[in-house]
């Protein structure tokens, strides 16, 4: 994927199994967000092909969009609308049948622990609650593939754990999840990790396999990046732990 002279994603090849949580990790500017936006049909690849359930994200974009839920880094909640009104708005957008709405409202606000706050304006929620409301809005049409771009960045540890509890429940129900994260404790929760650096995927493996010869996942990843980049200074590449 190119933006003028800038190559944002290069020679990426991966297969994501149905029902897995697949993590993307890497330094800022590595290409993670661009890759996710291509998968989510938000931007058109300048080369190559992306298939979701056998469908091309470019030539069969309309069909693909019905299968996916995408939550970018800055998800578009409406701050002046209440929790309930935001959820109702997204049910309108996704065309959720009237007979389904109460059940899905109870399910996804219940998962998110937001039922006691349905009358609160979204703008008055904490950072963690906003992210959980954003996730509920994305899940409301029950996509087969959930795409999340650093959804817990800047969120407190308790809310991060609650967010991942929701993701784990979605996986148990058969949903496939692709998530980028700057937190390596979240990387440990993924079934597989793709490590990105300078527009390329330099490794794909389970978290256990990546850190097999290192004391921690962070140490393993820094070592792997040093191999890929020749010599990268540790103080210019820091993961959040």
FENFEN-V649210 format. One line per field, one symbol per residue. psi: psi as a letter, one per 30 degrees, with the letter a starting at -180 (. if undefined). burial: I if it has 24 or more other ideal C-beta (glycine too) atoms within 12 Angstrom, else O. Layout:
# FENFEN-V649210
psi = ???
burial = ???
This chain:
# FENFEN-V649210
psi = kkjbfkjekkhkklkkkkgljkkklllkgfgeeeeeeeeggekkkflakkkjhgkkfefheeeeffflkkjleikiljfflleeeeeeefeeefhkkeffeeeeeeeefeeghfefgfgkkefglleeeeeeeeeeeeffgilfkkjkjhfgkgkleeeeeeefeeeeeeefggkkkkkkkgjffeefflelkkkkkhfljfkklleeeegegleleeeeeeeeeeeefdjkkefgjklk.
burial = IOOOOOOIIIOIOIOIOOOIIIIIIIIOOIIIIIIIIIIIIIIOIOOOOIOIOOOOIIOOOOOIIOIIIIIIIOIOIIOOIIIIIIIIIIIOOIOIOOOOIOOIIOIIIOIIIIOOIIOIOIOOIOIIIIIIIIIIIIIIIIIIIIIIIIIIIOIOOOIIOIIIOIIOOIIOOOIIIIIIIIIIOIIIIIIIIIIIIIIIIIIIIIIOOIIOOOOOIIOIIIIIIOOIOOOOOOOOIOIOO
